[in-house]
Amino acid sequence: MNFLTIGIPFEAAVPMANSIIGAASSASRPLIGLGVFATLLVLFKPLLTSLLHAVLRTFAPSKSTEEQRSKVRMDDFMAIKRFARSVQDQHPSLAAELRFIASRD
C-alpha cells in the first residue's frame, strides 16, 4: 500500500470544500453587515434620537403657550358645537344653550 493512495481522496475533496466554504461565506456577508449595522444603531441610539429631535425643533419649532391655549380653546368650542348639532332634534333648548356657551369668549 502506498501513501499516495490515502492522500488522493483528500486532494479530490479540497476543491469541493473550497467551493462550499466560499458559498457559505458569500451568503453570510449580508447577514454580518446587517448585524454590524443593527449593533451600531443600538449603540448610538441616544445620539441619533438627540440629533433627530434637534432637526425637528429646527424645522418645526414649538408653539407658544398662548397659541397652545387658543388651539385647545378652539377645539373645545368645536366639540360643544358638534354636541349641540347632535342633540338638536331631541333637546332644542339644550342645543341653543350649548351654542350660546360656545359663542361667548
C-alpha positions in Angstrom: 0.0 0.0 0.0 1.3 3.4 -1.0 1.0 6.6 1.0 -0.4 8.4 -2.0 -3.4 6.2 -2.3 -4.6 7.5 1.1 -3.9 11.2 0.2 -5.7 11.2 -3.2 -9.3 11.2 -1.9 -8.4 14.2 0.3 -6.9 16.1 -2.6 -10.1 15.4 -4.6 -12.2 16.8 -1.7 -10.3 20.0 -1.3 -11.8 21.9 -4.3 -15.3 20.8 -3.2 -14.7 22.1 0.3 -13.3 25.3 -1.0 -16.5 25.9 -3.1 -18.8 25.1 -0.2 -16.9 27.4 2.2 -16.9 30.2 -0.5 -20.6 29.9 -1.0 -21.3 29.9 2.7 -19.1 33.0 3.2 -20.7 34.9 0.3 -24.2 34.0 1.7 -23.3 35.2 5.2 -21.7 38.5 4.3 -25.1 40.4 4.1 -26.1 38.9 7.4 -22.9 40.0 9.1 -23.2 43.5 7.6 -26.8 43.7 8.8 -25.7 42.6 12.3 -23.0 45.3 12.4 -25.5 47.9 11.3 -28.0 46.9 13.9 -25.3 46.9 16.6 -24.2 50.4 15.6 -27.8 51.6 15.7 -28.3 50.2 19.2 -25.0 51.6 20.4 -25.6 55.1 19.0 -29.4 55.3 19.6 -29.2 58.1 22.2 -27.1 60.2 19.8 -29.3 59.6 16.9 -32.5 60.4 18.7 -31.0 63.6 20.0 -30.0 64.6 16.5 -33.5 63.8 15.2 -35.1 66.0 18.0 -32.7 68.8 17.2 -33.6 68.7 13.5 -37.3 68.6 14.3 -37.0 71.6 16.6 -35.2 73.5 13.9 -37.8 73.0 11.2 -40.9 72.8 13.4 -40.4 75.0 16.5 -42.9 74.5 19.3 -45.8 76.9 19.6 -46.0 79.5 22.4 -48.2 78.8 25.4 -50.8 81.4 24.1 -51.0 79.6 20.8 -51.4 76.3 22.5 -54.2 77.6 24.8 -56.1 79.2 21.8 -55.9 75.9 19.9 -57.3 74.0 22.9 -60.0 76.6 23.4 -61.0 76.4 19.7 -61.1 72.6 19.9 -63.4 72.9 23.0 -65.7 75.3 21.1 -65.9 73.0 18.1 -66.7 70.0 20.4 -69.5 71.9 22.0 -70.9 72.9 18.6 -70.7 69.3 17.5 -72.6 68.2 20.6 -75.2 70.9 20.0 -75.8 69.6 16.5 -76.1 66.0 17.7 -78.8 66.9 20.3 -80.7 69.4 18.2 -83.6 67.1 17.4 -84.1 65.7 20.9 -83.4 68.8 23.0 -83.6 72.1 21.1 -83.3 74.3 24.2 -80.2 72.4 25.3 -78.7 72.9 21.8 -79.4 76.6 22.0 -77.7 76.9 25.4 -74.7 75.0 24.1 -74.4 77.3 21.1 -74.6 80.3 23.4 -71.8 78.9 25.6 -69.7 78.2 22.6 -70.2 81.7 21.1 -69.1 83.7 24.2 -65.4 84.4 24.9 
